[in-house]
Amino acid sequence: MSHVAHFPICDPASDSQHPRG
């Protein structure tokens, strides 16, 4: 779910684009 990076999802793939911590 890299395209749904607008939501604070716990995804390692999306975390690579924008590390929220």
mmCIF entry with sequence, helices, sheets and N, C-alpha, C, O atoms, coordinates in Angstrom:
data_MODEL
# 
_entry.id   MODEL 
# 
_entity.id                         1 
_entity.type                       polymer 
_entity.pdbx_number_of_molecules   1 
# 
_entity_poly.entity_id                      1 
_entity_poly.type                           'polypeptide(L)' 
_entity_poly.nstd_linkage                   no 
_entity_poly.nstd_monomer                   no 
_entity_poly.pdbx_seq_one_letter_code       MSHVAHFPICDPASDSQHPRG 
_entity_poly.pdbx_seq_one_letter_code_can   MSHVAHFPICDPASDSQHPRG 
_entity_poly.pdbx_strand_id                 A 
# 
loop_
_entity_poly_seq.entity_id 
_entity_poly_seq.num 
_entity_poly_seq.mon_id 
_entity_poly_seq.hetero 
1 1  MET n 
1 2  SER n 
1 3  HIS n 
1 4  VAL n 
1 5  ALA n 
1 6  HIS n 
1 7  PHE n 
1 8  PRO n 
1 9  ILE n 
1 10 CYS n 
1 11 ASP n 
1 12 PRO n 
1 13 ALA n 
1 14 SER n 
1 15 ASP n 
1 16 SER n 
1 17 GLN n 
1 18 HIS n 
1 19 PRO n 
1 20 ARG n 
1 21 GLY n 
# 
_struct_asym.id          A 
_struct_asym.entity_id   1 
# 
_struct_conf.conf_type_id            HELX_P 
_struct_conf.id                      HELX_P1 
_struct_conf.pdbx_PDB_helix_id       AA1 
_struct_conf.beg_label_comp_id       PRO 
_struct_conf.beg_label_asym_id       A 
_struct_conf.beg_label_seq_id        12 
_struct_conf.pdbx_beg_PDB_ins_code   ? 
_struct_conf.end_label_comp_id       GLN 
_struct_conf.end_label_asym_id       A 
_struct_conf.end_label_seq_id        17 
_struct_conf.pdbx_end_PDB_ins_code   ? 
_struct_conf.beg_auth_comp_id        PRO 
_struct_conf.beg_auth_asym_id        A 
_struct_conf.beg_auth_seq_id         12 
_struct_conf.end_auth_comp_id        GLN 
_struct_conf.end_auth_asym_id        A 
_struct_conf.end_auth_seq_id         17 
_struct_conf.pdbx_PDB_helix_class    1 
_struct_conf.details                 ? 
_struct_conf.pdbx_PDB_helix_length   6 
# 
_struct_conf_type.id          HELX_P 
_struct_conf_type.criteria    ? 
_struct_conf_type.reference   ? 
# 
loop_
_atom_site.group_PDB 
_atom_site.id 
_atom_site.type_symbol 
_atom_site.label_atom_id 
_atom_site.label_alt_id 
_atom_site.label_comp_id 
_atom_site.label_asym_id 
_atom_site.label_entity_id 
_atom_site.label_seq_id 
_atom_site.pdbx_PDB_ins_code 
_atom_site.Cartn_x 
_atom_site.Cartn_y 
_atom_site.Cartn_z 
_atom_site.occupancy 
_atom_site.B_iso_or_equiv 
_atom_site.pdbx_formal_charge 
_atom_site.auth_seq_id 
_atom_site.auth_comp_id 
_atom_site.auth_asym_id 
_atom_site.auth_atom_id 
_atom_site.pdbx_PDB_model_num 
ATOM 1  N N  . MET A 1 1  ? 0.840  -1.206 0.000  1.00 0.00 ? 1  MET A N  1 
ATOM 2  C CA . MET A 1 1  ? 0.000  0.000  0.000  1.00 0.00 ? 1  MET A CA 1 
ATOM 3  C C  . MET A 1 1  ? 0.872  1.253  0.000  1.00 0.00 ? 1  MET A C  1 
ATOM 4  O O  . MET A 1 1  ? 0.766  2.096  0.891  1.00 0.00 ? 1  MET A O  1 
ATOM 5  N N  . SER A 1 2  ? 1.711  1.361  -0.982 1.00 0.00 ? 2  SER A N  1 
ATOM 6  C CA . SER A 1 2  ? 2.602  2.513  -1.052 1.00 0.00 ? 2  SER A CA 1 
ATOM 7  C C  . SER A 1 2  ? 1.855  3.742  -1.560 1.00 0.00 ? 2  SER A C  1 
ATOM 8  O O  . SER A 1 2  ? 2.204  4.879  -1.242 1.00 0.00 ? 2  SER A O  1 
ATOM 9  N N  . HIS A 1 3  ? 0.817  3.486  -2.358 1.00 0.00 ? 3  HIS A N  1 
ATOM 10 C CA . HIS A 1 3  ? 0.046  4.604  -2.904 1.00 0.00 ? 3  HIS A CA 1 
ATOM 11 C C  . HIS A 1 3  ? -0.834 5.244  -1.834 1.00 0.00 ? 3  HIS A C  1 
ATOM 12 O O  . HIS A 1 3  ? -1.262 6.389  -1.972 1.00 0.00 ? 3  HIS A O  1 
ATOM 13 N N  . VAL A 1 4  ? -1.097 4.494  -0.770 1.00 0.00 ? 4  VAL A N  1 
ATOM 14 C CA . VAL A 1 4  ? -1.944 5.025  0.306  1.00 0.00 ? 4  VAL A CA 1 
ATOM 15 C C  . VAL A 1 4  ? -1.058 5.488  1.459  1.00 0.00 ? 4  VAL A C  1 
ATOM 16 O O  . VAL A 1 4  ? -1.303 5.159  2.619  1.00 0.00 ? 4  VAL A O  1 
ATOM 17 N N  . ALA A 1 5  ? -0.031 6.253  1.122  1.00 0.00 ? 5  ALA A N  1 
ATOM 18 C CA . ALA A 1 5  ? 0.909  6.718  2.137  1.00 0.00 ? 5  ALA A CA 1 
ATOM 19 C C  . ALA A 1 5  ? 0.394  7.970  2.847  1.00 0.00 ? 5  ALA A C  1 
ATOM 20 O O  . ALA A 1 5  ? 1.057  8.522  3.725  1.00 0.00 ? 5  ALA A O  1 
ATOM 21 N N  . HIS A 1 6  ? -0.791 8.399  2.450  1.00 0.00 ? 6  HIS A N  1 
ATOM 22 C CA . HIS A 1 6  ? -1.374 9.592  3.076  1.00 0.00 ? 6  HIS A CA 1 
ATOM 23 C C  . HIS A 1 6  ? -1.905 9.272  4.465  1.00 0.00 ? 6  HIS A C  1 
ATOM 24 O O  . HIS A 1 6  ? -2.080 10.162 5.297  1.00 0.00 ? 6  HIS A O  1 
ATOM 25 N N  . PHE A 1 7  ? -2.159 7.995  4.702  1.00 0.00 ? 7  PHE A N  1 
ATOM 26 C CA . PHE A 1 7  ? -2.689 7.588  5.998  1.00 0.00 ? 7  PHE A CA 1 
ATOM 27 C C  . PHE A 1 7  ? -1.571 7.014  6.861  1.00 0.00 ? 7  PHE A C  1 
ATOM 28 O O  . PHE A 1 7  ? -0.651 6.380  6.344  1.00 0.00 ? 7  PHE A O  1 
ATOM 29 N N  . PRO A 1 8  ? -1.644 7.228  8.161  1.00 0.00 ? 8  PRO A N  1 
ATOM 30 C CA . PRO A 1 8  ? -0.637 6.719  9.101  1.00 0.00 ? 8  PRO A CA 1 
ATOM 31 C C  . PRO A 1 8  ? -0.709 5.205  9.255  1.00 0.00 ? 8  PRO A C  1 
ATOM 32 O O  . PRO A 1 8  ? -1.083 4.701  10.313 1.00 0.00 ? 8  PRO A O  1 
ATOM 33 N N  . ILE A 1 9  ? -0.351 4.486  8.203  1.00 0.00 ? 9  ILE A N  1 
ATOM 34 C CA . ILE A 1 9  ? -0.412 3.034  8.240  1.00 0.00 ? 9  ILE A CA 1 
ATOM 35 C C  . ILE A 1 9  ? 0.926  2.449  8.669  1.00 0.00 ? 9  ILE A C  1 
ATOM 36 O O  . ILE A 1 9  ? 1.979  3.005  8.359  1.00 0.00 ? 9  ILE A O  1 
ATOM 37 N N  . CYS A 1 10 ? 0.887  1.347  9.370  1.00 0.00 ? 10 CYS A N  1 
ATOM 38 C CA . CYS A 1 10 ? 2.116  0.701  9.834  1.00 0.00 ? 10 CYS A CA 1 
ATOM 39 C C  . CYS A 1 10 ? 2.633  -0.244 8.752  1.00 0.00 ? 10 CYS A C  1 
ATOM 40 O O  . CYS A 1 10 ? 2.551  -1.465 8.886  1.00 0.00 ? 10 CYS A O  1 
ATOM 41 N N  . ASP A 1 11 ? 3.159  0.334  7.692  1.00 0.00 ? 11 ASP A N  1 
ATOM 42 C CA . ASP A 1 11 ? 3.659  -0.474 6.590  1.00 0.00 ? 11 ASP A CA 1 
ATOM 43 C C  . ASP A 1 11 ? 5.145  -0.194 6.368  1.00 0.00 ? 11 ASP A C  1 
ATOM 44 O O  . ASP A 1 11 ? 5.525  0.960  6.170  1.00 0.00 ? 11 ASP A O  1 
ATOM 45 N N  . PRO A 1 12 ? 5.979  -1.212 6.397  1.00 0.00 ? 12 PRO A N  1 
ATOM 46 C CA . PRO A 1 12 ? 7.418  -1.058 6.212  1.00 0.00 ? 12 PRO A CA 1 
ATOM 47 C C  . PRO A 1 12 ? 7.738  -0.454 4.843  1.00 0.00 ? 12 PRO A C  1 
ATOM 48 O O  . PRO A 1 12 ? 8.721  0.271  4.690  1.00 0.00 ? 12 PRO A O  1 
ATOM 49 N N  . ALA A 1 13 ? 6.896  -0.760 3.852  1.00 0.00 ? 13 ALA A N  1 
ATOM 50 C CA . ALA A 1 13 ? 7.113  -0.250 2.499  1.00 0.00 ? 13 ALA A CA 1 
ATOM 51 C C  . ALA A 1 13 ? 6.864  1.254  2.455  1.00 0.00 ? 13 ALA A C  1 
ATOM 52 O O  . ALA A 1 13 ? 7.632  2.001  1.850  1.00 0.00 ? 13 ALA A O  1 
ATOM 53 N N  . SER A 1 14 ? 5.794  1.687  3.096  1.00 0.00 ? 14 SER A N  1 
ATOM 54 C CA . SER A 1 14 ? 5.453  3.108  3.107  1.00 0.00 ? 14 SER A CA 1 
ATOM 55 C C  . SER A 1 14 ? 6.386  3.873  4.039  1.00 0.00 ? 14 SER A C  1 
ATOM 56 O O  . SER A 1 14 ? 6.659  5.055  3.832  1.00 0.00 ? 14 SER A O  1 
ATOM 57 N N  . ASP A 1 15 ? 6.869  3.187  5.062  1.00 0.00 ? 15 ASP A N  1 
ATOM 58 C CA . ASP A 1 15 ? 7.765  3.825  6.028  1.00 0.00 ? 15 ASP A CA 1 
ATOM 59 C C  . ASP A 1 15 ? 9.080  4.230  5.351  1.00 0.00 ? 15 ASP A C  1 
ATOM 60 O O  . ASP A 1 15 ? 9.775  5.137  5.810  1.00 0.00 ? 15 ASP A O  1 
ATOM 61 N N  . SER A 1 16 ? 9.404  3.546  4.262  1.00 0.00 ? 16 SER A N  1 
ATOM 62 C CA . SER A 1 16 ? 10.634 3.838  3.553  1.00 0.00 ? 16 SER A CA 1 
ATOM 63 C C  . SER A 1 16 ? 10.512 5.179  2.828  1.00 0.00 ? 16 SER A C  1 
ATOM 64 O O  . SER A 1 16 ? 11.501 5.892  2.659  1.00 0.00 ? 16 SER A O  1 
ATOM 65 N N  . GLN A 1 17 ? 9.299  5.515  2.405  1.00 0.00 ? 17 GLN A N  1 
ATOM 66 C CA . GLN A 1 17 ? 9.063  6.774  1.704  1.00 0.00 ? 17 GLN A CA 1 
ATOM 67 C C  . GLN A 1 17 ? 8.982  7.938  2.683  1.00 0.00 ? 17 GLN A C  1 
ATOM 68 O O  . GLN A 1 17 ? 9.490  9.025  2.411  1.00 0.00 ? 17 GLN A O  1 
ATOM 69 N N  . HIS A 1 18 ? 8.348  7.704  3.807  1.00 0.00 ? 18 HIS A N  1 
ATOM 70 C CA . HIS A 1 18 ? 8.214  8.765  4.813  1.00 0.00 ? 18 HIS A CA 1 
ATOM 71 C C  . HIS A 1 18 ? 8.216  8.153  6.205  1.00 0.00 ? 18 HIS A C  1 
ATOM 72 O O  . HIS A 1 18 ? 7.162  7.812  6.740  1.00 0.00 ? 18 HIS A O  1 
ATOM 73 N N  . PRO A 1 19 ? 9.403  8.015  6.790  1.00 0.00 ? 19 PRO A N  1 
ATOM 74 C CA . PRO A 1 19 ? 9.564  7.421  8.120  1.00 0.00 ? 19 PRO A CA 1 
ATOM 75 C C  . PRO A 1 19 ? 8.867  8.217  9.211  1.00 0.00 ? 19 PRO A C  1 
ATOM 76 O O  . PRO A 1 19 ? 9.298  9.315  9.563  1.00 0.00 ? 19 PRO A O  1 
ATOM 77 N N  . ARG A 1 20 ? 7.780  7.654  9.748  1.00 0.00 ? 20 ARG A N  1 
ATOM 78 C CA . ARG A 1 20 ? 7.045  8.345  10.801 1.00 0.00 ? 20 ARG A CA 1 
ATOM 79 C C  . ARG A 1 20 ? 7.582  7.957  12.182 1.00 0.00 ? 20 ARG A C  1 
ATOM 80 O O  . ARG A 1 20 ? 7.370  8.666  13.165 1.00 0.00 ? 20 ARG A O  1 
ATOM 81 N N  . GLY A 1 21 ? 8.275  6.827  12.235 1.00 0.00 ? 21 GLY A N  1 
ATOM 82 C CA . GLY A 1 21 ? 8.808  6.410  13.524 1.00 0.00 ? 21 GLY A CA 1 
ATOM 83 C C  . GLY A 1 21 ? 8.028  5.296  14.116 1.00 0.00 ? 21 GLY A C  1 
ATOM 84 O O  . GLY A 1 21 ? 8.351  4.828  15.208 1.00 0.00 ? 21 GLY A O  1 
# 
